[in-house]
Structures are given as structure tokens and as C-alpha cells.
């Protein structure tokens, strides 16, 4: 048992040090490893399988809305990055520059894409001629590079994986609809698949994307009360089109600028899965996204018939579930601890006594509840149980999130709430960046979003006391 | 009709200029576009959909053999690239260097991965401790960068997409088996899915991968008689393990070096699909990989009931086939030319007269044969037809390939064959690099591989006349 305990005891508890708990989980659940390039992570099989499932599910949802996948170059010439003023100001300070190719210095240096608006614009400029060429609804799955100073696995790394959608439309209305549609795709994906409840809303001017007219976001609340921006969708209006000269002839043969959007979701979301659902024994994965949904653990597997029965169970289940058998030499206790660390939603224990009774034991990862189940019912019971876990995980995350939303009507309430109950703070805002700056400087909280569901919880700005314009969700964020 | 013809006539014929025909097809079939970064291509929806199907099918076959996917960083520190002598000599001359991150110069420059052996080795060095950690059978899907001087879409570009598998094993035997197993996966994939026959064999010392003990290859023959190396699998022995210090304790508690392999297949294979199957009307895609297998083209679609019937047909077929309806305003002739250019395997024509007779017309892309088919039989007929096309395409490609293999017993025969019937030349070889060098210098042909199926077609080297050791396939190559 000493050995079994070691795996679990070597995680710091959440209560003691949340940041260390997070680092322990990503390592011990074998999601990532550190590489010899500072700030770049190695995504190990368990982490990458999670990303593959995210890709598969999200890509399917994208394609249902008419998205087509493409691939743009990794490099952006400096002159191209410089074309849209706000955009370059936002990104130039944090890009990596290629200056040499082969044996010689490049005539123009190339940045490794931090995001690909400029590449898509350069392409659309030639590819779009007529209204018949619109809309363009393209997306790419790729890695991007941002030269961050402080890095943390999944949450902030110098290279990360993501998808970036880039669309071009004939008019402003269609661009706005697409911006909102993709935010909704993200929100539904998070809630239905990842069991993560999100607040949907618009970013303030201060927090919007470099070059965007408007940025929309889904914001999730982590277990420690910090917010995580989990996906964003931007409406560019015709700003990029004017900077790059992307025009089309409309049905009246008049030249018009296109209206554009972009939207992205990254491996950051894996950080959200960990910090919304995890516990002191490790990861807890929602069944809909778990690479392995069920681990069959034979008990006293050296006894005759046990392994055979475990394998039989596997054969019965494999058509309907992502199931594995742990028939390694490790002790059952060690196997349990590993299954828990890796967040596999259900463990099935089967030993000689179970076999005698024609049953097995299903154990939930999230609540640790155990259910004795007749072997003849196992498919139906497991199906029911996985659905229950998925639903319960969402409800639990939502209850936690909701219980960590405080309303503040003035600045002292705001600061008190932030101190006493870390989470989202709902507070009215006058619309001035000065108040956002002051709040950030004095409390480290930022405006997370102006939620789509607005309410007038007070008449005055939570910071300056002047007349309020918008309800804002505030919070400390990753 | 003038407009319809334009699309087709604007392709150069193969006969006239094969290289220009290729360039025309990749552009007109909308597979790629050129980007503003020299030598980097934009893969458009039709090209990327092809790559997605290749990925899906190959990834499934990989996973059946126990492969797990991971993701390694994009960057390799210079010191890491330098660790294995042969490897760095092979790659350093053609890498892109990142020298600046954010606002400051890097302490150590980073190359953008041209291939990831060094990163995997650096990772395995820590990740592998005991025989229990073996084997590691990892793969990643990513892009790599090689600073080529001359570039051509898919065939040779500065950035390309690929998969690279990297494995570590306890002993030499297992590594050799994995090397051969993955070559076989490639060969079967090419033959069964892409309808491309390949020659499997081993590369000579001169042609093997930088740092490998042995390199195996699948070689395909293009329509112009040139060979294309379409996938490679390398056995590294313990060379990299010794350079990087990757050791494990075996069952006797002795330290041992691991044995490693790597294997890769890239977007280059799309070039092979084009050049093996294409014709003067454009692409011809094998049904198993075609993003759209069937295009329904309504004839006289303005007439009552035609579009409805075309859509009905679509509804009938969509569960079993990748099918689309072209209900655009273009003329049928234009639609036919587009469907042919894009290589969609089957077109279904349906007009008022067909509807009257309860039939439609199936047209094969590869042979242009037409089949009148009762609407009630269309699912079964289409299924049969697509299978026939797939099989016929392979047989045709194989017949072409086989009719372009010549045997040469001396150097004059060799040169004559190369002149008169471009293709593979089978010729015995003494084993000396001097002969390979001479042949390459004087004829531009290279040793493609020493085929697994050896034969003694003569006793002496085709170049120097000294005693022969191996049968070699020679040819000019992309």
C-alpha cells in the first residue's frame, strides 16, 4: 500500500497550493512534459488524445455550419504583419523572428505566426473578386507562437495548438451573425461536451482583440475562483479589408469592402477542464471527452477465470464505449490510484466473488459512488451512468460557479467580495477605461465581459459612482 | 460553350509540357495557392480535404498497430540539433533559424524543426527508465520547414505537412520489425486507398536518411516516368540512443541502450495522386480518398421538378456516399468541366427526360463511360461503380508502371532505356557509391531502392561491370 499511496500523496492538495496542485496534475496525469525549449511543452499521449477528441467534436460542429478547413503558411513577412496598425501593435512585441534560412540571412525577416489574420487577408485579397465568391468560411488547425515571459502548461505557453477561423462576408450584418454563431458553437461545446458552464458576453474596448471592432468571449470559472477566457470570436468590420484592399464587385457591379471575422479556441481549454473538474486525486474527465471512459480492473487476477472475465467484459463493451483493461502486474490499489489520477470516468472492478455472483462493481470517478451491477445489465447501466456523470459534472460546476458570483454596488463591496469570495463579481460600469485601469491596478481584477444577459443591478459605476452604462462581470483571470 | 471550354483549354496538355500541366492542375483544381512567403503554399479547401482524408485513414491504420499521437515543440535549440553528427550534417544546411523572441535576441538560436528526431530523443532520455517503459510508439502530425532553393507545390516546399513516427524499443529485432511494419502500412495505404502501386525496398548508403542505419522506402512511378519517393521508414539502431544517452534497465537490472525508428509520409503524396492518376482534363481522384465522390448535376434545372429530383437523389445517397449537388447558375457543360477538373469520381446527370423514364446517368471520371441507371437501383449501382473505379485505377496505374520498367544488363542498355522509355530501370549493382555517383552525374538517374524482391538479372554491375551484389531500381526522381 505504501507504493499505492505514493502516487496520490505526491500531489499537493488544492487547498494548500492551487498552482502547485495544477502543476502536479498535468505532470502526474501524464498530460505534458517540459521540453528543453523554455516555455514550449511536450503534449504526451494522454494530453494529445484529449486534444484529438476536442478537435473531432469541434470540427464536426464547425462543418455543420459550413466551415471549410485550409492551411496557411507558418511564416508572416514583417511587411505583411505591419499592414494593420492596431494588429501589429498588439502582436509585434511578442513574436519570434526567423532571420536566417539555410546558410544565408533573409532579405526580409519572417515572424512565426502568432495568429493568421494577415495571412488570410493577403490570400482573400486575390481570392475574392465577386459577390459570388462570398462568403468565405475558412478555418485552420495549427500551432502558433507568442513569446510570453511567464509560462504555464496549457494556460500560457510560447507555442500552443489551436484552431483559428477566418471568414469574409458581403456585409456587416452577415459578419456579425457569424461572429455570434461561432461564439455559440463554443459555448454549446463547452457546456454539452466539456461540462463547463460559461458566461457569454462582449469584451470592453480595453480587452478586445488587436484590430477588432468587437470581441466576444466565453468565460469559465476555475475551482480557485479565477476566470479563464476559454474562446473568443471577433468581428473586424471592414478594418482589415481596408488595410489589405479586400474588395469585391457586388450585384450592381460596385466595388465593396468585405466584412470579416475570426474566432479561436486553443489547448488552453484543457487547463479549464483540469481546473473546473479536477480534485485532490487528480483529473476528472467528462465522459463525452475522456479518451478512455471505462477502465476494467481485475481483482485477484492471478486466480483462474478472472482475466478471462475481464477480457470478456471488454469485448462486450468495446463497441459502445472507449474501454480498456488494466491487466498489468500492478496491485489493484495502484491501478485505482492511476485511474483516478488520469480522470477516467468509470472503473469496473471484477474479482472472483463478483464472478461467482454474476456481477461487477462500477465506481464513479467524480463521486466515488459504487454500484453493484449484474453482468447481463452492464452495457445499459454503464450507458446510464456515463450520462448521469456528464450531467452531474455540469450541474456541480454550475453550482460552484453560481455560488461564486457576487453582486457589488460600490467599490468597497467590490473589494470585499473579491477578498472574501474569489469568483465573478457583477458590477455596473460607466464605460470609461479609467475605471477598468484603476480596478486592475488596485485589485488585479479585470473586466471579463459585458454579458449578453444584461441587468441593471445598480444605477452607478461600481468604481467611480458615475452613471452606469453596462453590467460587467469582473474577476481575476488566468 | 466558349466559357465551358475555357476552363479545360487553359490546362497545358501532359504531352506538351508535363511540369506546366502539373502546375495548371494544382491551381485550376483549387488545391493550392501561392503565398507571399516564397516556397510556402496555401492549401485550399479542396487540397486540405484530401489531406484530411489521408490523415484519417492513415491515422486509423497507425492506431491499429499501437501508435499513440503526441505533440513536440516547433523549435529545436542549436545544441540539441548538433548532438548526432550525421543528422546535423544532413539537416543544418537547410533549416530556418529563429534568432529573436519578442524584443530581444535569443541566447541560443532555435531552428524550426526540419524533422523531430532530436526532440524525441531529448524527451525519451528522461521518459524511458526501465524495460517497463518500452516500447514507445509515438507519432505526430505537424508541419516542418526545410529551406529549399527550388520549390514546387506538394513536391518540394519550404514548409510542408506530414506525420513523423518515432519509436523506441528494447532490442534491435523489435526495432527492425517496427521499421518494416510501418513501411508495409504505407505500402498498403498507397495501394488500397490511393490506388498507387509502389516498389518497396531499401535505400543505398548514399541515399539513406541522415543518422539512420537503414532506410526503407516506397517508390511510385509518375505518368512522366519519374519516380517519387512516397514514404520512408528508418531504423536508427542505437546510434541516436548513444548520442543522446537513452538507456533503460533491463530485466536483469543492466543498463541498455534503446533501439529506435522513425517513419514519415507527407503532403508530397498529394503530388503522387495528381501525377499517377491525372489527365488532360485535370485531377482524377480514387473514390476511397475523394472528398466528394459523387456530383449530381441537374440538366435543365429551371424546368419543374428537376432540382427537386436532384435533391431527392442527394438525400437518398448522402448516408452512403460523399455526395454534392451542383445547383449553381452555371451551364451543365461548365459544371461537367469543373467536376472533371476536380477529379470527382462520378457525376450523375439528371434531366426532364431521365425523370420521365425513372432513370439517371452515371458518368465515370476516369474513363468517361456513361451508364443509364434506374433511380431505384442507384445506390447499389453507384456502390458497385465506385469499387470498380477504385480497382480499375489501381490496375491502370500498375499496368503503366509495369510497362515502364526496363531491365538493363550493361551501361549502354541502361542509358538507352532511360532515353527511350523513361521509368524504372532494373539493373544490378556492385555496391560501390562510385557507380551511383557516376550514374547520377552522367544520366541524372539515382538509385531508388534495392527492392525486397531481389533477383539476379545479370552477374555484373550495370555501371562498372564488376561482380554484382544487389538488384537496384534506378530512375530519375522528383
Interface residues (C-beta under 8 A of the other chain):
Chain A: X33 X35 X36 X37 X40 X41 X42 X43 X44 X45 X48 X49 X51 X52 X68 X69 X70 X71 X72 X73 X74 X75 X76 X77 X80 X93 X94 X95 X96 X97 X98 X99 X100 X101 X102 X103 X110 X112 X119 X122 X123 X126 X127 X138 X142 X143 X145 X147 X149 X158 X159 X161
Chain B: X33 X35 X36 X37 X40 X41 X42 X43 X44 X45 X48 X49 X51 X52 X68 X69 X70 X71 X72 X73 X74 X75 X76 X77 X80 X93 X94 X95 X96 X97 X98 X99 X100 X101 X102 X103 X110 X112 X119 X122 X123 X126 X127 X138 X142 X143 X145 X147 X149 X158 X159 X161
